[in-house]
Amino acid sequence: LTATSTATTLTNTQVCTSNMIQWDTQAASSTLTLPTAANIVAGCLTNNGDHVSLIFDNVTTSTASVVTVTANTGVELVGGAAGDDLIDGENQAVIDLWRVSATAVIAEVRELVAAD
């Protein structure tokens, strides 16, 4: 999936079958909303403890461009550090989703930066 809109809600199919989401809006700020827990559970996380992982790639060339990852109904958004839900231009993030119950999913967002 390559998204070019400044506000997009992912589908359960995109989360469950895409290993990578590429984002290229060239906008100063945009929002990526995860699917609802019910949709994720119906799509691929059918048992408690099931997990899916994907890479989010903000290919926007302006480092001043920020994508905010947001939760949807039944999704608890967490990160290793404050601000991990803000993905700067030319950076990536790992998004991990775990099923907690039929109505609850935990989503962890970890922004990655160049290692060199």
N, C-alpha and C positions, 0 to 999 in steps of 0.2 A: 504494500500500500504506500503510495506517495500522496500526502495531503498538501493541498495548497490553500485551504481556507483558513481564515483567522480564528475560527471556532468550529471544532469538529468533535462529535461524539463517536467513539469507536463502537463497532458492532461486536457481538460475541464471536462471530465468524472471524473477524479480523484479529481479535485477541487470541482465539483458540488455534488459528491456523497460520498466522503470520509470525515469522521469526524476527522480522524487522519492520518497523514503521518509520518511514522517512518523511520529514516535515520540511517544507520549503515555501514559506509564505513571504519572505523578505519584509515582513511587517515588524514594527517595533515590539509589539506584544501580541500574543495569541493564546488560545486555550484549547487544551486537549482533555476531553472528559472521558473517563473510563465507562464501560457499560454498567448497567445495574447488576447487582449481585445475582438477581433472579436470571438475567440473561446469560451471565457467565456460567452459572451453575447448569442451566439448561444446555449450554453450548459444549462444555467440555469438562467442567469440574464436578463430576457426578457423585463423588464420594468425599466425605470429610477427610481433609489432609491432601487431597489432590492439588497439584501445582502446575502452573504454566509460567513460562518466562519468555520475555521478548526484549529486543533492543530497540530503543527509541533513538533515532538519529536526526538531530536538528541540523539539516544541511544548509540552512540559511547562512549566507556568507557574512552577514553583519554580526559581529560578536555582541553588539548592543541589542540584538533581537532576543527576546526571552519568551519561551513557551511555558505556560503554567499547566501542570498536570493536576486535574481535579477529580475528586471522587464522585460517584453517583449513589443512588439509593442502595443501602445495604453494604456499601464498600467503605472500609476503614482505610484511609490513606496514611501510611507511615513512611519514615525515612531514617537513614542513619544519622543525619544531621539536619538542623533547621535549614530550610531552603533547598533541600534535595528535590522538591517538586518544581523547581524553577530551572529549566534547561536552557542554558545560553546557546546562542548561535555557534555553530561548528563544534558543539559538544554532543555527547551521547549520554544515555541513561539506560540502566537495566530496570525493567519493570517486572517484578515477580508477583504473582497472584496465588493465594492459597484459599481453598474452601474451608470455612470454619463450620458452617451448617448450611442447610437448604436455603437460608435467607441472608447469610453473611459471608463476605469475602474480605480478606486482608490483602491490601496492595502495598508493596514496598517499592519506593522509587529511590534509586541511587544514581545521582549524576556522576558521570565519568569525565575526567579531564585528561589531557595529554600526559603521558607518563615520562616524557623526555624533557 
